Amino acid sequence: MIAIATGLASWGVSAQTAEPEFAKGRLLVQARAGLSDIEMEKVAKGHGGKARRIGKSDLHVIELPGNASERAVQALLAKHPQLRFVELDRRVAPAMAVNDPYAGSQWHLSKIGAQTAWDKSQGAGVTIAILDTGINASHPDLAARMVPGWNFYDNNANTTDVHGHGTAVAGGAAATLNNGVGVAAVAGAARLMPVRIADANAYAYWSTVAQGVTWAADNGARIANISYVGVAGSAAVQSAANYMKSKGGLVIAAAGNNGIEETIAPTSSMIVVSATDSADALASFSSWGSFVTVSAPGKDIWTTTRDGGYQAWWGTSMASPVVSGVLGLMMAAKPALSGSQIESLLYSTAQDLGDVGRDKKFGYGRVNAAAAVTAVLTAAAPDTQAPSVGIAAPLGLSNVNGLVAVDVTASDNVGVSRVELRANGQLVATDTTAPYAFSWDSSKVANGNANLVAYAYDAAGNAGSSAAVTVNVANIVVADTTAPVVSILNPVNGSTVSGTLSISVSASDNAGAAGLVQTLAIDGKTVATGSGASLAYNWNTRKAALGTHTVTATARDAAGNSRSVSVQVTIR
């Protein structure tokens, strides 16, 4: 554990802290919603790199060649009109250290009113993703809670804990309640989803964190716990967190254990947690700053260990799963409430500490599970107010061509979940992160007037639409003069055949295979036709004369370009 403790300050943003490490040859990029993978690949290739999308989000990882300067490429891509941000892939440390195994007790449960909350909710039906070093799925206090996860460090399904940090965090959130074994966690009936993002030394990267959040959101988790230092400062992780919020989920992150005021900017994309002690004071090790939203117990917290036992830990890494557990109780108490409503009630019911109202050390206050669950059960009627939305750019009657940057503004009384852009009624893309920015390929529509309309949705399903913006599409029309490529895969030229011969043809075109029409002829007589990239025909050679025959395949594209290829076969 010394390695973790000494590494906790590695992401510090104070003037005294060295610049953090980052992954060599790797950048994190968010494209405007709607930019295709093909266009993104062109952007990467311009710098000798390769791009891959993270899940179903607009985030991409760009892998650069060994001789590339990450900072230089970052500076160039930051000016690209179709990209929202570009950042280095920072290395981040876990926010926990182990304390005396015989010290402490589960004091934190009574401090936050967990026992009272359990009379109304225990977290059943809610999945909490633990983004960490893996989880010991056979631990007697965790085994019943487990659901399948994923390993983004090795890119496989093996989520075994390689360090111990992940198992400890998991136990803090959802160790099984009322089973007569070991410890009880805040949400002891919730499910645990292991998402491994770190190496055997418990270090992760912003890219693995962002991938983990996106995957968890796409696979049923409503809560994603990230007990790592500095993730709140990553634009990529913030984007992934907003993606999860668009699906009704929430992301919880540790403030860090640097014991200083951090200069990370506040973000609404995730809940950032500082740590308190049994006296409701800020723990001496806890980082703090304007980015902190709530606080929770994080000192001498008994939890599960990788070897199947129990131990007392401290750190904002333990405060975070306490908050995740409280959120699990709230979501289970009234599943119909949106993530935004749950988040708002978490803040409004927190025990105010320090300066009145939200402050840098405790955020809105120390979480209060009993009050939070009660507030959820008595929450007001569902939201019925639709968001407001408008297209800020391009302006009406503008002339546009190629890839068009479309900027949309949207607001809601509770929160906007997603914004869709449609061109002539067809969906262009969906964005979940403000400011809402799209990339529209105007070459997909005919030249002339095109109508752009944006639709904004909130978590309750209310929808609002913008006024239509009419633009004039004026793309240069380039005639397609490239003929398709066609080949006869079977039979090969000069072969001797008999019986029933399976003839297979393959074709491709610069404009895509969808517009291709293929024909197959034997000795000049058409025997088969088809569309697309392949054509197959079974020829009964018993009905043909012995000797040499010519098999000809022809492919024609939508522009009328065609190409033929022939082979000769001999029937014996």
C-alpha positions in Angstrom: 0.0 0.0 0.0 3.0 2.3 0.3 3.0 2.6 -3.5 -0.5 3.9 -3.5 0.0 6.3 -0.7 3.1 7.9 -2.2 1.4 8.1 -5.6 -1.7 9.9 -4.4 -0.4 13.3 -5.1 0.8 12.5 -8.6 -2.2 14.3 -10.2 -2.1 17.3 -7.9 -2.8 20.7 -9.6 -1.2 23.0 -7.1 1.9 25.0 -8.1 4.1 22.7 -6.0 3.0 19.5 -7.8 4.9 18.1 -10.7 3.1 17.8 -14.0 1.2 14.5 -14.2 2.3 11.7 -16.5 0.4 10.9 -19.7 0.2 8.0 -22.1 2.7 8.2 -24.8 1.4 8.2 -28.4 -2.3 8.6 -27.3 -4.8 11.5 -27.4 -8.4 11.7 -26.3 -10.7 13.6 -28.7 -14.4 14.4 -28.7 -15.8 15.1 -32.2 -18.9 17.0 -32.9 -22.0 14.8 -32.8 -22.5 13.3 -36.3 -18.9 13.2 -37.5 -18.5 9.8 -39.0 -15.8 7.3 -38.1 -14.5 7.7 -41.7 -14.1 11.4 -41.3 -12.5 10.9 -37.9 -10.1 8.4 -39.4 -9.1 11.1 -42.0 -8.3 13.5 -39.1 -6.1 10.9 -37.4 -4.4 9.8 -40.6 -3.4 13.5 -41.2 -1.0 13.0 -38.3 0.0 9.4 -39.1 -2.4 8.1 -36.5 -5.4 5.8 -36.1 -8.8 6.6 -34.4 -11.3 4.4 -32.6 -14.6 5.4 -31.1 -15.3 4.8 -27.4 -18.6 2.8 -27.3 -21.6 4.6 -28.7 -20.3 8.0 -27.6 -18.6 10.8 -29.6 -15.3 10.2 -27.8 -12.4 8.8 -29.7 -8.9 7.6 -28.9 -6.2 8.6 -31.4 -3.1 6.4 -31.4 -0.1 8.3 -32.8 3.1 6.9 -34.4 6.1 6.6 -32.2 7.9 9.6 -33.6 4.9 12.0 -33.1 4.8 14.7 -30.4 1.6 14.3 -28.4 1.6 18.0 -27.5 2.2 19.2 -31.0 -0.6 17.1 -32.5 -2.8 18.2 -29.6 -2.2 21.9 -30.4 -3.0 21.3 -34.1 -6.1 19.3 -33.5 -7.4 21.8 -31.0 -8.0 24.1 -34.0 -10.0 21.6 -36.0 -13.5 22.9 -36.6 -15.1 19.5 -36.3 -13.5 18.6 -32.9 -14.8 19.8 -29.6 -11.7 19.2 -27.5 -8.4 17.3 -27.6 -6.5 16.3 -24.4 -3.5 14.2 -23.3 -4.4 10.9 -21.8 -3.4 11.5 -18.2 -2.3 8.8 -15.8 -4.3 8.8 -12.5 -3.8 7.3 -9.1 -6.3 5.7 -6.7 -7.5 7.8 -3.8 -7.0 5.4 -0.9 -4.6 4.0 1.6 -4.9 1.1 4.2 -5.1 1.9 7.9 -4.7 -0.3 11.0 -6.7 -3.5 10.4 -8.0 -3.4 14.0 -8.9 0.2 14.2 -12.3 1.8 13.6 -15.8 0.4 13.2 -18.8 0.9 11.0 -19.4 4.2 12.6 -20.2 5.8 9.2 -23.5 3.9 8.8 -25.1 5.5 11.8 -23.5 8.9 11.0 -25.4 9.0 7.6 -28.6 7.4 9.0 -28.2 4.3 6.9 -30.1 2.0 9.3 -33.1 4.3 9.1 -32.9 4.3 5.4 -32.8 0.5 5.2 -36.4 0.3 6.5 -37.4 1.9 3.2 -34.7 0.8 0.7 -31.7 -1.4 0.5 -30.7 -0.7 -3.1 -32.3 -3.7 -4.7 -32.5 -3.5 -8.5 -29.8 -0.9 -8.9 -26.5 -1.7 -10.5 -23.4 0.2 -9.3 -20.3 0.0 -11.6 -17.0 0.0 -9.8 -14.4 1.4 -12.1 -11.2 0.1 -10.5 -8.7 -2.7 -10.3 -11.4 -5.4 -10.5 -13.3 -7.1 -7.7 -12.8 -10.4 -5.9 -16.1 -12.0 -7.1 -15.8 -14.9 -4.7 -15.7 -12.8 -1.5 -18.4 -14.1 0.8 -19.8 -10.5 1.2 -19.7 -9.7 -2.5 -20.4 -12.9 -4.4 -24.2 -12.5 -4.3 -24.0 -8.9 -5.6 -22.0 -9.5 -8.7 -23.0 -9.1 -12.4 -20.7 -9.4 -15.4 -18.3 -6.6 -16.2 -15.4 -5.8 -18.5 -11.6 -5.4 -18.3 -10.5 -2.3 -20.3 -6.9 -2.7 -19.3 -6.5 -6.1 -21.0 -9.6 -5.8 -23.2 -11.3 -9.0 -22.0 -13.9 -10.2 -19.6 -11.5 -11.1 -16.7 -12.4 -8.7 -13.9 -10.4 -10.4 -11.1 -9.0 -7.9 -8.7 -5.2 -7.5 -9.5 -4.5 -5.1 -6.6 -7.1 -5.0 -3.8 -8.3 -1.4 -4.2 -11.3 -2.4 -6.3 -12.6 -5.0 -3.8 -12.3 -2.5 -1.0 -14.2 0.1 -2.9 -16.9 -2.4 -3.9 -17.4 -3.4 -0.3 -17.9 0.2 0.7 -20.8 0.6 -1.7 -22.6 -2.8 -1.7 -21.2 -5.5 0.6 -24.2 -7.8 1.3 -26.5 -6.6 4.0 -28.0 -8.8 6.7 -26.2 -12.0 5.8 -24.5 -12.6 9.1 -21.1 -12.3 7.5 -18.4 -9.6 7.8 -19.5 -6.0 7.1 -22.6 -4.2 5.9 -22.5 -1.6 3.2 -24.7 1.3 2.5 -26.6 -0.3 -0.4 -26.2 -4.0 0.6 -28.9 -5.3 -1.9 -27.6 -3.4 -4.9 -25.7 -5.2 -7.8 -22.0 -4.7 -8.4 -20.6 -4.4 -11.9 -16.7 -4.8 -12.0 -15.1 -2.6 -14.7 -11.3 -2.9 -14.6 -9.6 0.3 -15.7 -6.2 0.0 -13.9 -2.9 -2.0 -13.9 -1.6 -4.2 -11.0 -0.3 -1.1 -9.3 -3.8 0.5 -9.4 -2.9 3.2 -11.9 -5.4 4.1 -14.6 -5.6 6.5 -17.5 -8.3 9.0 -18.5 -8.9 6.9 -21.6 -9.7 3.7 -19.6 -11.9 5.6 -17.2 -13.9 7.2 -20.1 -14.2 3.8 -21.8 -15.4 2.3 -18.5 -18.1 4.9 -17.9 -19.4 4.6 -21.4 -19.5 0.8 -21.2 -21.2 0.9 -17.9 -23.9 3.3 -19.2 -24.5 1.0 -22.2 -24.8 -2.1 -20.1 -27.3 -1.2 -17.5 -25.5 0.5 -14.6 -27.2 3.5 -13.1 -24.2 4.5 -10.9 -20.5 4.6 -11.8 -18.0 4.9 -9.0 -14.5 6.2 -9.8 -12.3 6.3 -6.7 -9.5 8.0 -8.6 -7.6 11.3 -8.2 -8.1 14.0 -10.8 -10.7 12.4 -13.1 -13.0 15.4 -12.6 -10.4 17.5 -14.5 -10.7 15.5 -17.7 -12.9 16.7 -20.5 -13.1 13.2 -21.8 -14.3 11.7 -18.5 -16.8 14.6 -18.1 -18.1 13.8 -21.6 -18.5 10.2 -20.7 -20.2 11.1 -17.4 -22.7 13.3 -19.3 -23.3 10.4 -21.6 -24.2 8.3 -18.6 -26.4 11.1 -17.3 -28.3 11.1 -20.6 -29.2 7.5 -19.9 -30.5 8.3 -16.4 -27.3 7.4 -14.5 -24.9 9.3 -12.3 -21.1 9.3 -12.0 -19.3 9.7 -8.6 -15.6 10.6 -8.3 -13.2 11.0 -5.4 -11.8 14.4 -4.7 -8.3 13.1 -3.9 -6.0 12.6 -1.0 -3.6 15.5 -1.5 -4.8 17.4 1.6 -4.8 20.7 -0.3 -7.2 23.0 -2.2 -7.2 21.7 -5.8 -7.8 24.1 -8.7 -9.9 21.7 -10.7 -12.9 23.6 -12.1 -16.4 22.7 -11.0 -18.4 20.4 -13.3 -22.0 19.4 -13.3 -21.2 16.1 -15.1 -20.3 14.2 -12.0 -20.6 14.2 -8.2 -17.2 14.9 -6.6 -16.8 13.7 -3.0 -14.5 14.9 -0.2 -13.9 12.8 3.0 -15.1 13.5 6.5 -14.2 11.9 9.9 -16.4 10.7 12.8 -16.6 14.3 14.1 -18.0 15.6 10.8 -14.8 17.5 10.1 -12.9 17.4 6.8 -10.4 14.5 7.0 -6.9 15.8 7.1 -5.9 13.9 4.0 -8.9 15.0 1.9 -8.5 17.3 -1.1 -11.0 20.1 -1.4 -11.9 22.9 -3.7 -14.8 24.5 -5.6 -15.2 21.2 -7.6 -16.4 19.3 -4.5 -20.2 18.7 -4.5 -20.7 16.6 -1.4 -18.8 15.0 1.4 -19.0 11.5 3.1 -17.3 9.5 5.8 -13.9 8.3 4.5 -11.8 7.5 7.5 -11.5 4.1 9.2 -14.2 2.5 7.0 -14.4 -1.3 7.4 -14.7 -3.0 4.1 -13.8 -6.2 2.1 -10.3 -7.2 1.0 -9.0 -9.1 -2.0 -8.0 -12.1 0.2 -11.5 -12.6 1.3 -11.2 -10.8 4.7 -11.9 -7.4 6.1 -9.9 -4.3 6.9 -10.3 -0.6 7.8 -9.4 1.8 5.1 -9.3 5.5 4.7 -9.4 7.9 1.7 -11.8 9.7 -0.5 -11.8 6.4 -2.4 -14.0 5.1 0.5 -16.1 8.3 0.7 -17.1 7.9 -2.9 -18.7 4.5 -2.6 -20.5 5.6 0.5 -22.2 8.3 -1.8 -22.7 5.7 -4.5 -24.4 3.5 -1.9 -26.7 6.4 -0.8 -27.6 7.0 -4.5 -28.4 3.3 -4.8 -30.8 3.5 -1.9 -32.5 6.5 -3.5 -32.8 5.1 -6.9 -34.2 1.8 -5.6 -36.8 3.7 -3.4 -38.3 5.3 -6.5 -36.9 4.0 -9.8 -39.0 6.3 -11.9 -37.2 9.4 -10.7 -34.6 10.7 -13.2 -30.9 10.8 -12.4 -31.1 14.6 -12.3 -33.9 14.5 -9.7 -32.0 12.0 -7.6 -28.9 14.2 -7.7 -30.8 17.3 -6.7 -32.4 15.5 -3.7 -29.0 14.2 -2.6 -27.7 17.8 -2.4 -30.8 19.3 -0.8 -30.9 16.6 2.0 -27.2 16.7 2.8 -26.2 17.8 6.3 -24.8 21.3 5.8 -21.2 21.6 7.3 -18.7 24.4 7.3 -19.9 27.6 5.6 -23.6 28.0 5.1 -24.6 26.5 1.7 -22.2 24.9 -0.7 -18.6 25.4 0.2 -15.2 24.2 -1.0 -14.6 21.7 1.7 -18.0 19.9 2.1 -19.8 20.9 -1.1 -23.5 20.9 -0.3 -22.8 18.9 2.9 -22.3 15.4 4.3 -24.7 12.9 2.7 -27.7 11.9 4.8 -29.1 8.6 3.6 -32.2 8.7 5.9 -33.2 12.1 4.7 -32.4 11.4 1.1 -34.5 8.3 0.9 -37.4 10.0 2.7 -37.2 12.9 0.2 -37.3 10.5 -2.7 -40.4 8.8 -1.5 -42.2 12.2 -1.0 -40.8 13.7 -4.2 -43.2 16.0 -6.2 -45.1 14.9 -9.3 -43.2 14.1 -12.4 -41.7 16.9 -14.5 -44.0 17.9 -17.4 -42.2 21.0 -18.7 -40.5 20.6 -22.1 -37.0 21.9 -22.7 -36.4 25.0 -24.9 -34.1 24.7 -27.8 -32.7 26.8 -30.7 -30.2 26.6 -33.5 -27.5 29.2 -33.0 -25.5 28.4 -36.2 -25.6 28.3 -39.1 -28.0 31.2 -39.7 -31.0 30.9 -41.9 -30.5 31.3 -45.7 -26.8 30.6 -45.2 -24.9 28.9 -48.1 -23.3 25.7 -46.8 -21.3 22.8 -48.2 -19.3 19.8 -47.1 -19.1 19.2 -43.3 -21.2 21.9 -41.6 -20.7 22.8 -38.0 -24.2 23.2 -36.3 -24.4 24.7 -32.9 -27.5 24.3 -30.7 -28.6 25.8 -27.4 -31.0 24.0 -25.1 -32.2 24.5 -21.5 -34.7 22.8 -19.1 -36.2 23.4 -15.7 -34.6 20.1 -14.5 -31.9 19.3 -17.1 -31.5 18.4 -20.7 -30.8 14.7 -21.4 -30.1 14.8 -25.1 -30.4 17.0 -28.2 -31.1 15.6 -31.6 -30.4 17.3 -34.9 -32.5 16.5 -38.0 -31.9 17.6 -41.6 -35.0 17.4 -43.8 -36.6 15.2 -41.2 -33.7 12.7 -41.1 -31.7 12.2 -37.9 -28.2 13.5 -38.2 -26.9 12.8 -34.7 -27.6 13.0 -31.0 -25.5 15.0 -28.5 -25.6 14.6 -24.7 -23.1 17.2 -23.7 -23.5 21.0 -23.6 -22.6 23.1 -25.5 -24.4 21.0 -28.1 -22.3 20.7 -31.2 -23.0 18.8 -34.4 -21.2 17.9 -37.6 -23.6 17.6 -40.6 -22.4 16.1 -43.9 -24.4 18.3 -46.3 -23.3 16.1 -49.2 -25.9 13.6 -48.1 -28.7 15.8 -49.4 -29.4 17.3 -52.8 -28.3 20.8 -53.5 -30.9 23.5 -52.7 -32.8 24.3 -49.6 -32.5 22.1 -46.6 -34.3 22.4 -43.2 -32.5 21.9 -40.0 -34.5 21.3 -36.8 -33.2 20.5 -33.3 -35.1 18.6 -30.7 -34.3 18.6 -26.9 -35.4 16.0 -24.4 -35.3 15.9 -20.7 -35.1 12.8 -18.4 -38.9 12.7 -18.0 -39.4 12.3 -21.8 -40.6 15.9 -22.4 -39.5 17.2 -25.8 -39.1 20.6 -27.3 -38.2 21.5 -30.9 -36.5 24.5 -32.4 -37.7 26.7 -35.2 -36.6 25.3 -38.6 -33.5 26.9 -40.0 -33.4 26.8 -43.8 -30.0 26.8 -45.5 -28.9 26.6 -49.1 -26.8 23.5 -49.8 -24.3 24.3 -52.6 -21.9 21.3 -52.9 -19.8 20.9 -56.0 -21.1 17.9 -57.9 -18.3 15.7 -59.0 -19.3 13.1 -61.7 -18.6 9.5 -60.7 -16.4 8.0 -63.5 -14.8 5.2 -61.6 -15.9 1.8 -62.7 -16.6 -0.9 -60.1 -14.1 -3.7 -59.3 -15.5 -7.2 -60.0 -13.9 -10.6 -59.7 -15.0 -14.2 -60.2 -13.9 -16.0 -57.0 -14.9 -19.5 -58.3 -14.2 -21.1 -60.7 -10.6 -20.1 -61.5 -9.6 -19.5 -65.1 -8.6 -22.6 -67.0 -10.1 -25.1 -64.6 -11.8 -28.3 -65.6 -15.3 -28.7 -64.2 -18.1 -31.3 -63.9 -21.4 -31.8 -62.2 -22.9 -28.8 -60.4 -20.5 -25.9 -60.4 -20.9 -23.2 -57.7 -20.0 -19.8 -59.2 -19.3 -16.9 -56.8 -18.7 -13.3 -57.8 -17.6 -10.3 -55.7 -17.7 -6.6 -56.5 -16.9 -3.3 -54.9 -17.3 0.4 -55.8 -15.9 3.8 -54.7 -19.5 4.9 -54.0 -20.3 1.8 -52.0 -21.8 -1.6 -52.8 -25.4 -0.5 -52.2 -25.8 0.8 -55.7 -24.2 -2.1 -57.6 -26.1 -4.4 -60.0 -24.3 -7.6 -61.0 -25.1 -9.9 -63.9 -23.6 -13.3 -64.7 -23.5 -14.8 -68.2 -22.4 -18.1 -69.6 -21.3 -18.0 -73.2 -23.0 -14.6 -73.5 -26.3 -15.7 -72.1 -27.4 -14.1 -68.8 -28.1 -16.7 -66.2 -28.3 -14.6 -63.0 -28.6 -11.0 -61.7 -28.3 -9.5 -58.3 -27.6 -6.3 -56.3 -24.9 -5.6 -53.8 -21.4 -6.9 -53.3 -21.8 -10.6 -54.0 -23.6 -12.9 -56.5 -23.8 -16.7 -56.4 -25.1 -19.2 -59.0 -25.2 -23.0 -59.3 -24.5 -24.2 -62.9 -25.5 -27.7 -63.8 -22.7 -28.5 -66.3 -24.4 -31.8 -67.2 -26.8 -29.9 -69.4 -24.0 -28.1 -71.3 -21.9 -29.4 -74.2 -18.5 -30.8 -73.5 -15.6 -28.4 -74.2 -14.6 -24.9 -73.4 -17.1 -22.3 -72.0 -16.8 -18.6 -71.0 -18.2 -17.3 -67.7 -18.6 -13.5 -67.6 -19.4 -11.3 -64.6 -20.4 -7.7 -65.0 -20.9 -5.0 -62.3 -22.6 -1.7 -62.9 -22.8 1.2 -60.4 -25.5 3.8 -60.0 -23.7 6.3 -62.2 -23.7 3.8 -65.1 -20.0 2.8 -64.9 -19.4 -0.9 -65.5 -16.7 -3.5 -65.6 -16.7 -7.1 -66.8 -14.4 -10.0 -66.1 -14.3 -13.5 -67.7 -12.9 -16.9 -67.0 -12.8 -20.0 -69.2 -13.6 -23.5 -68.0 -13.6 -26.8 -69.7 -16.3 -29.4 -69.2 -15.1 -33.0 -69.5 
